[in-house]
Amino acid sequence: MEVIARCGFAADGDLDPAWSPVNADFTGLPPVLIQVGSTECLLPDAEMLARRCAEARVPTLLQIWDRAPHVHHASSDLLADARAAISDLAQFHQQVVTGRVPSTAFRHAG
């Protein structure tokens, strides 16, 4: 952690903006699907990422899955919500490939 802190913070204490992908220029990105659990520590990051994509006019779908654990897709053999998330991912991909790009939306899923 010391190396990360030493390299990530400038001498004046500011965080180097290059350390977080939300500081990137998203202009021209293809449509983005973000799936996150409602209790994940990454929820605020996912919401910020979705806002930044929308600001860059990138079609974005943010799905917030009720109490889904991180990478809940890996448990699709046990969790119906995980199977539904994978199905949504496939549907989103199909829409992008066929040119029926979804508009920006934020919704709770599962």
MODELLER restraints for C-alpha pairs under 7 A, 6 or more apart:
rsr = mdl.restraints
at = mdl.atoms
rsr.add(forms.Gaussian(group=physical.xy_distance, feature=features.Distance(at['CA:8:A'], at['CA:15:A']), mean=5.97, stdev=0.5))
rsr.add(forms.Gaussian(group=physical.xy_distance, feature=features.Distance(at['CA:8:A'], at['CA:16:A']), mean=5.58, stdev=0.5))
rsr.add(forms.Gaussian(group=physical.xy_distance, feature=features.Distance(at['CA:8:A'], at['CA:19:A']), mean=6.75, stdev=0.5))
rsr.add(forms.Gaussian(group=physical.xy_distance, feature=features.Distance(at['CA:9:A'], at['CA:15:A']), mean=4.58, stdev=0.5))
rsr.add(forms.Gaussian(group=physical.xy_distance, feature=features.Distance(at['CA:9:A'], at['CA:16:A']), mean=5.73, stdev=0.5))
rsr.add(forms.Gaussian(group=physical.xy_distance, feature=features.Distance(at['CA:10:A'], at['CA:16:A']), mean=6.51, stdev=0.5))
rsr.add(forms.Gaussian(group=physical.xy_distance, feature=features.Distance(at['CA:17:A'], at['CA:23:A']), mean=6.02, stdev=0.5))
rsr.add(forms.Gaussian(group=physical.xy_distance, feature=features.Distance(at['CA:22:A'], at['CA:49:A']), mean=5.56, stdev=0.5))
rsr.add(forms.Gaussian(group=physical.xy_distance, feature=features.Distance(at['CA:22:A'], at['CA:52:A']), mean=6.74, stdev=0.5))
rsr.add(forms.Gaussian(group=physical.xy_distance, feature=features.Distance(at['CA:26:A'], at['CA:53:A']), mean=6.03, stdev=0.5))
rsr.add(forms.Gaussian(group=physical.xy_distance, feature=features.Distance(at['CA:26:A'], at['CA:56:A']), mean=5.78, stdev=0.5))
rsr.add(forms.Gaussian(group=physical.xy_distance, feature=features.Distance(at['CA:27:A'], at['CA:56:A']), mean=5.14, stdev=0.5))
rsr.add(forms.Gaussian(group=physical.xy_distance, feature=features.Distance(at['CA:29:A'], at['CA:58:A']), mean=6.20, stdev=0.5))
rsr.add(forms.Gaussian(group=physical.xy_distance, feature=features.Distance(at['CA:30:A'], at['CA:58:A']), mean=6.68, stdev=0.5))
rsr.add(forms.Gaussian(group=physical.xy_distance, feature=features.Distance(at['CA:31:A'], at['CA:58:A']), mean=5.85, stdev=0.5))
rsr.add(forms.Gaussian(group=physical.xy_distance, feature=features.Distance(at['CA:31:A'], at['CA:59:A']), mean=4.72, stdev=0.5))
rsr.add(forms.Gaussian(group=physical.xy_distance, feature=features.Distance(at['CA:31:A'], at['CA:60:A']), mean=5.73, stdev=0.5))
rsr.add(forms.Gaussian(group=physical.xy_distance, feature=features.Distance(at['CA:32:A'], at['CA:59:A']), mean=6.33, stdev=0.5))
rsr.add(forms.Gaussian(group=physical.xy_distance, feature=features.Distance(at['CA:32:A'], at['CA:60:A']), mean=4.73, stdev=0.5))
rsr.add(forms.Gaussian(group=physical.xy_distance, feature=features.Distance(at['CA:32:A'], at['CA:61:A']), mean=6.31, stdev=0.5))
rsr.add(forms.Gaussian(group=physical.xy_distance, feature=features.Distance(at['CA:33:A'], at['CA:60:A']), mean=5.85, stdev=0.5))
rsr.add(forms.Gaussian(group=physical.xy_distance, feature=features.Distance(at['CA:33:A'], at['CA:61:A']), mean=4.82, stdev=0.5))
rsr.add(forms.Gaussian(group=physical.xy_distance, feature=features.Distance(at['CA:33:A'], at['CA:62:A']), mean=6.02, stdev=0.5))
rsr.add(forms.Gaussian(group=physical.xy_distance, feature=features.Distance(at['CA:34:A'], at['CA:46:A']), mean=6.86, stdev=0.5))
rsr.add(forms.Gaussian(group=physical.xy_distance, feature=features.Distance(at['CA:34:A'], at['CA:61:A']), mean=6.17, stdev=0.5))
rsr.add(forms.Gaussian(group=physical.xy_distance, feature=features.Distance(at['CA:34:A'], at['CA:62:A']), mean=4.74, stdev=0.5))
rsr.add(forms.Gaussian(group=physical.xy_distance, feature=features.Distance(at['CA:34:A'], at['CA:63:A']), mean=6.11, stdev=0.5))
rsr.add(forms.Gaussian(group=physical.xy_distance, feature=features.Distance(at['CA:35:A'], at['CA:62:A']), mean=6.02, stdev=0.5))
rsr.add(forms.Gaussian(group=physical.xy_distance, feature=features.Distance(at['CA:35:A'], at['CA:63:A']), mean=4.80, stdev=0.5))
rsr.add(forms.Gaussian(group=physical.xy_distance, feature=features.Distance(at['CA:35:A'], at['CA:64:A']), mean=6.05, stdev=0.5))
rsr.add(forms.Gaussian(group=physical.xy_distance, feature=features.Distance(at['CA:36:A'], at['CA:43:A']), mean=6.22, stdev=0.5))
rsr.add(forms.Gaussian(group=physical.xy_distance, feature=features.Distance(at['CA:36:A'], at['CA:46:A']), mean=6.90, stdev=0.5))
rsr.add(forms.Gaussian(group=physical.xy_distance, feature=features.Distance(at['CA:36:A'], at['CA:63:A']), mean=6.36, stdev=0.5))
rsr.add(forms.Gaussian(group=physical.xy_distance, feature=features.Distance(at['CA:36:A'], at['CA:64:A']), mean=5.09, stdev=0.5))
rsr.add(forms.Gaussian(group=physical.xy_distance, feature=features.Distance(at['CA:36:A'], at['CA:65:A']), mean=5.98, stdev=0.5))
rsr.add(forms.Gaussian(group=physical.xy_distance, feature=features.Distance(at['CA:37:A'], at['CA:43:A']), mean=6.81, stdev=0.5))
rsr.add(forms.Gaussian(group=physical.xy_distance, feature=features.Distance(at['CA:37:A'], at['CA:64:A']), mean=5.46, stdev=0.5))
rsr.add(forms.Gaussian(group=physical.xy_distance, feature=features.Distance(at['CA:37:A'], at['CA:65:A']), mean=4.61, stdev=0.5))
rsr.add(forms.Gaussian(group=physical.xy_distance, feature=features.Distance(at['CA:37:A'], at['CA:66:A']), mean=5.92, stdev=0.5))
rsr.add(forms.Gaussian(group=physical.xy_distance, feature=features.Distance(at['CA:37:A'], at['CA:67:A']), mean=5.37, stdev=0.5))
rsr.add(forms.Gaussian(group=physical.xy_distance, feature=features.Distance(at['CA:37:A'], at['CA:68:A']), mean=4.34, stdev=0.5))
rsr.add(forms.Gaussian(group=physical.xy_distance, feature=features.Distance(at['CA:37:A'], at['CA:69:A']), mean=5.90, stdev=0.5))
rsr.add(forms.Gaussian(group=physical.xy_distance, feature=features.Distance(at['CA:37:A'], at['CA:70:A']), mean=6.62, stdev=0.5))
rsr.add(forms.Gaussian(group=physical.xy_distance, feature=features.Distance(at['CA:38:A'], at['CA:64:A']), mean=5.58, stdev=0.5))
rsr.add(forms.Gaussian(group=physical.xy_distance, feature=features.Distance(at['CA:38:A'], at['CA:65:A']), mean=5.63, stdev=0.5))
rsr.add(forms.Gaussian(group=physical.xy_distance, feature=features.Distance(at['CA:38:A'], at['CA:66:A']), mean=5.09, stdev=0.5))
rsr.add(forms.Gaussian(group=physical.xy_distance, feature=features.Distance(at['CA:38:A'], at['CA:67:A']), mean=5.05, stdev=0.5))
rsr.add(forms.Gaussian(group=physical.xy_distance, feature=features.Distance(at['CA:38:A'], at['CA:68:A']), mean=6.62, stdev=0.5))
rsr.add(forms.Gaussian(group=physical.xy_distance, feature=features.Distance(at['CA:39:A'], at['CA:67:A']), mean=5.31, stdev=0.5))
rsr.add(forms.Gaussian(group=physical.xy_distance, feature=features.Distance(at['CA:40:A'], at['CA:69:A']), mean=6.72, stdev=0.5))
rsr.add(forms.Gaussian(group=physical.xy_distance, feature=features.Distance(at['CA:40:A'], at['CA:70:A']), mean=6.58, stdev=0.5))
rsr.add(forms.Gaussian(group=physical.xy_distance, feature=features.Distance(at['CA:50:A'], at['CA:60:A']), mean=6.40, stdev=0.5))
rsr.add(forms.Gaussian(group=physical.xy_distance, feature=features.Distance(at['CA:50:A'], at['CA:62:A']), mean=6.40, stdev=0.5))
rsr.add(forms.Gaussian(group=physical.xy_distance, feature=features.Distance(at['CA:53:A'], at['CA:60:A']), mean=6.58, stdev=0.5))
rsr.add(forms.Gaussian(group=physical.xy_distance, feature=features.Distance(at['CA:54:A'], at['CA:60:A']), mean=6.42, stdev=0.5))
rsr.add(forms.Gaussian(group=physical.xy_distance, feature=features.Distance(at['CA:54:A'], at['CA:104:A']), mean=6.74, stdev=0.5))
rsr.add(forms.Gaussian(group=physical.xy_distance, feature=features.Distance(at['CA:59:A'], at['CA:102:A']), mean=6.48, stdev=0.5))
rsr.add(forms.Gaussian(group=physical.xy_distance, feature=features.Distance(at['CA:59:A'], at['CA:103:A']), mean=5.23, stdev=0.5))
rsr.add(forms.Gaussian(group=physical.xy_distance, feature=features.Distance(at['CA:59:A'], at['CA:104:A']), mean=4.73, stdev=0.5))
rsr.add(forms.Gaussian(group=physical.xy_distance, feature=features.Distance(at['CA:60:A'], at['CA:103:A']), mean=6.70, stdev=0.5))
rsr.add(forms.Gaussian(group=physical.xy_distance, feature=features.Distance(at['CA:60:A'], at['CA:104:A']), mean=4.43, stdev=0.5))
rsr.add(forms.Gaussian(group=physical.xy_distance, feature=features.Distance(at['CA:60:A'], at['CA:105:A']), mean=6.26, stdev=0.5))
rsr.add(forms.Gaussian(group=physical.xy_distance, feature=features.Distance(at['CA:61:A'], at['CA:104:A']), mean=5.55, stdev=0.5))
rsr.add(forms.Gaussian(group=physical.xy_distance, feature=features.Distance(at['CA:61:A'], at['CA:105:A']), mean=4.88, stdev=0.5))
rsr.add(forms.Gaussian(group=physical.xy_distance, feature=features.Distance(at['CA:61:A'], at['CA:106:A']), mean=5.83, stdev=0.5))
rsr.add(forms.Gaussian(group=physical.xy_distance, feature=features.Distance(at['CA:62:A'], at['CA:105:A']), mean=6.40, stdev=0.5))
rsr.add(forms.Gaussian(group=physical.xy_distance, feature=features.Distance(at['CA:62:A'], at['CA:106:A']), mean=4.75, stdev=0.5))
rsr.add(forms.Gaussian(group=physical.xy_distance, feature=features.Distance(at['CA:62:A'], at['CA:107:A']), mean=6.27, stdev=0.5))
rsr.add(forms.Gaussian(group=physical.xy_distance, feature=features.Distance(at['CA:63:A'], at['CA:106:A']), mean=6.30, stdev=0.5))
rsr.add(forms.Gaussian(group=physical.xy_distance, feature=features.Distance(at['CA:63:A'], at['CA:107:A']), mean=5.30, stdev=0.5))
rsr.add(forms.Gaussian(group=physical.xy_distance, feature=features.Distance(at['CA:63:A'], at['CA:108:A']), mean=5.54, stdev=0.5))
rsr.add(forms.Gaussian(group=physical.xy_distance, feature=features.Distance(at['CA:63:A'], at['CA:109:A']), mean=5.73, stdev=0.5))
rsr.add(forms.Gaussian(group=physical.xy_distance, feature=features.Distance(at['CA:64:A'], at['CA:107:A']), mean=6.37, stdev=0.5))
rsr.add(forms.Gaussian(group=physical.xy_distance, feature=features.Distance(at['CA:64:A'], at['CA:108:A']), mean=4.58, stdev=0.5))
rsr.add(forms.Gaussian(group=physical.xy_distance, feature=features.Distance(at['CA:64:A'], at['CA:109:A']), mean=5.51, stdev=0.5))
rsr.add(forms.Gaussian(group=physical.xy_distance, feature=features.Distance(at['CA:65:A'], at['CA:108:A']), mean=6.01, stdev=0.5))
rsr.add(forms.Gaussian(group=physical.xy_distance, feature=features.Distance(at['CA:65:A'], at['CA:109:A']), mean=4.72, stdev=0.5))
rsr.add(forms.Gaussian(group=physical.xy_distance, feature=features.Distance(at['CA:65:A'], at['CA:110:A']), mean=5.18, stdev=0.5))
rsr.add(forms.Gaussian(group=physical.xy_distance, feature=features.Distance(at['CA:66:A'], at['CA:109:A']), mean=6.63, stdev=0.5))
rsr.add(forms.Gaussian(group=physical.xy_distance, feature=features.Distance(at['CA:66:A'], at['CA:110:A']), mean=5.69, stdev=0.5))
rsr.add(forms.Gaussian(group=physical.xy_distance, feature=features.Distance(at['CA:72:A'], at['CA:82:A']), mean=5.64, stdev=0.5))
rsr.add(forms.Gaussian(group=physical.xy_distance, feature=features.Distance(at['CA:73:A'], at['CA:82:A']), mean=4.66, stdev=0.5))
rsr.add(forms.Gaussian(group=physical.xy_distance, feature=features.Distance(at['CA:73:A'], at['CA:83:A']), mean=6.91, stdev=0.5))
rsr.add(forms.Gaussian(group=physical.xy_distance, feature=features.Distance(at['CA:73:A'], at['CA:85:A']), mean=6.94, stdev=0.5))
rsr.add(forms.Gaussian(group=physical.xy_distance, feature=features.Distance(at['CA:73:A'], at['CA:86:A']), mean=6.60, stdev=0.5))
rsr.add(forms.Gaussian(group=physical.xy_distance, feature=features.Distance(at['CA:75:A'], at['CA:82:A']), mean=6.40, stdev=0.5))
rsr.add(forms.Gaussian(group=physical.xy_distance, feature=features.Distance(at['CA:76:A'], at['CA:82:A']), mean=4.77, stdev=0.5))
rsr.add(forms.Gaussian(group=physical.xy_distance, feature=features.Distance(at['CA:76:A'], at['CA:83:A']), mean=4.98, stdev=0.5))
rsr.add(forms.Gaussian(group=physical.xy_distance, feature=features.Distance(at['CA:81:A'], at['CA:110:A']), mean=5.82, stdev=0.5))
rsr.add(forms.Gaussian(group=physical.xy_distance, feature=features.Distance(at['CA:95:A'], at['CA:101:A']), mean=5.53, stdev=0.5))
